[in-house]
Amino acid sequence: MMQWESWSAFWDMGGAAFFVWGSYLVTALLMAVELVLVLRRRKDTVRRLIRLRRAAPPGKGGPVIEESVQ
C-alpha cells in the first residue's frame, strides 16, 4: 500500500495525475455511455417484440411476452 505525506501529494500522483485521473474519467464516461446504450437497446427490443406480437394473426399461440417497458 502506498502512502503519501498529504492529500495534495495523493491528488498529484507524483506528477502523473493527468494520466491517472484522466484514465479514471475516460473509463467512467465509457461505462456510463455503455449503460445508456444497453438500456436503450433493451427498450427498443421490448417495443419491437410487443409490436410483432400485436401484428401476429389471432389464434397463433406464440411465446408469451410480458409487456413491461421501463
Phi, psi and omega in degrees: 000136181271149178231138178246156182281342179203169178294324180296325176293323176297311182293332179284332178055040177064031179093354181255019185301319181303314182287318181294304184288329174297321178295318177298317181296312180298317179298315180297318179296316180295323177294321178294318178297317179299318178298315179298316181295320179295316180295321178294318179296320178297315180299315178296320180295316179297317178299318179296318179295321177295318178299317180296321180295319179291330182279346181292143179297146180296147179092348176276109183276081178274185179294148181277131179241124179287141181261063180244097177255125182266000000 
